Amino acid sequence: MSQKLIPLLLATSPRLFGYTAAFAPVTANSSNLLATTKSSFNSRRFLATDDSNMTDEVAAAKAAAAEYKSSESDGAGPATAFDNILSGKWPSDKVHEDDLALAFRDINPQAPVHIIVIPKNRDGLTKLSNAREDQKDILGHLMYVAQSVGKKECPDGFRIVVNDGEHGAQSVYHLHIHVLGGRQLGWPPG
């Protein structure tokens, strides 16, 4: 594996290794570390209310926003972990795939069910506030996929979340929808 730096599912896992480790060089042991860490998360309670977790999430979002701003001139944004998932370079636990969208389980779930829905072609959709009028169809399709997955995985109800920009704690600049459920969710959410 190459020694270049890559963000390790930064948006979906800033708490996984902590912010700085998300940019650690990939080594032969990285996949073993990821598998071990993923299995430890599967046995955790799904509560993300502690202040240190929020600080990590906000720090990750601020770092991602800075990287996004530095690469924004072409409108495409920086390469993301989702590019590696879409290319098949990184595995994912897929729950839905069609010509336009991919839905997979988050490796750092914030609820018993936490699924990410992404467009397969980013086409400048780095964040919701960048959506163009000609992208209404893909936006509608992503919401349709999100509700379809939500109904199947969370028959008692679910929440849809889209983080947008630095203050919205977005840490992967590839538009994505979180589908959260599997337990009673609290209110207010933020």
URMOSUL-V855189 format. One record per residue. RES is the residue in one letter. SS is DSSP state (h for helix, s for strand, l for the rest). NEAR is the number of other ideal C-beta (glycine too) atoms within 12 Angstrom. Layout:
RES;SS;NEAR
RES;SS;NEAR
This chain:
M;l;15
S;l;11
Q;l;11
K;l;12
L;s;19
I;l;26
P;l;38
L;l;38
L;l;40
L;h;45
A;h;48
T;h;43
S;h;34
P;h;40
R;h;36
L;h;35
F;h;27
G;l;23
Y;l;28
T;h;17
A;h;24
A;h;37
F;h;23
A;l;22
P;s;17
V;l;25
T;l;17
A;l;11
N;l;14
S;h;24
S;h;17
N;h;14
L;h;19
L;h;29
A;h;15
T;h;16
T;h;26
K;h;28
S;h;13
S;h;15
F;h;27
N;h;19
S;l;11
R;l;19
R;l;14
F;l;24
L;l;16
A;l;29
T;l;14
D;l;12
D;h;10
S;h;15
N;h;24
M;h;19
T;h;18
D;h;28
E;h;35
V;h;25
A;h;24
A;h;40
A;h;32
K;h;24
A;h;30
A;h;39
A;h;31
A;h;18
E;h;29
Y;h;34
K;h;18
S;h;14
S;l;18
E;h;19
S;h;10
D;h;12
G;l;18
A;l;20
G;l;32
P;l;32
A;l;25
T;l;38
A;h;40
F;h;39
D;h;27
N;h;24
I;h;32
L;h;27
S;h;15
G;l;12
K;l;18
W;l;27
P;l;19
S;l;29
D;l;23
K;s;22
V;s;26
H;s;32
E;s;21
D;l;20
D;l;12
L;l;26
A;s;36
L;s;35
A;s;39
F;s;34
R;s;34
D;l;40
I;l;33
N;l;37
P;l;33
Q;l;40
A;l;31
P;l;25
V;s;32
H;s;39
I;s;43
I;s;46
V;s;45
I;s;43
P;s;36
K;l;29
N;l;21
R;l;32
D;l;22
G;l;23
L;l;37
T;l;40
K;l;34
L;h;27
S;h;21
N;h;24
A;l;25
R;l;17
E;h;9
D;h;11
Q;h;24
K;h;13
D;h;18
I;h;30
L;h;27
G;h;17
H;h;28
L;h;38
M;h;26
Y;h;22
V;h;36
A;h;38
Q;h;25
S;h;24
V;h;35
G;h;33
K;h;20
K;h;19
E;h;30
C;l;27
P;l;12
D;l;15
G;l;19
F;s;30
R;s;29
I;s;30
V;s;30
V;l;31
N;l;35
D;l;26
G;l;25
E;l;24
H;l;14
G;l;26
A;l;34
Q;l;38
S;l;44
V;l;46
Y;l;44
H;l;43
L;l;41
H;s;43
I;s;43
H;s;40
V;s;41
L;s;34
G;s;30
G;l;24
R;l;20
Q;l;15
L;l;27
G;l;15
W;l;7
P;l;6
P;l;18
G;l;15
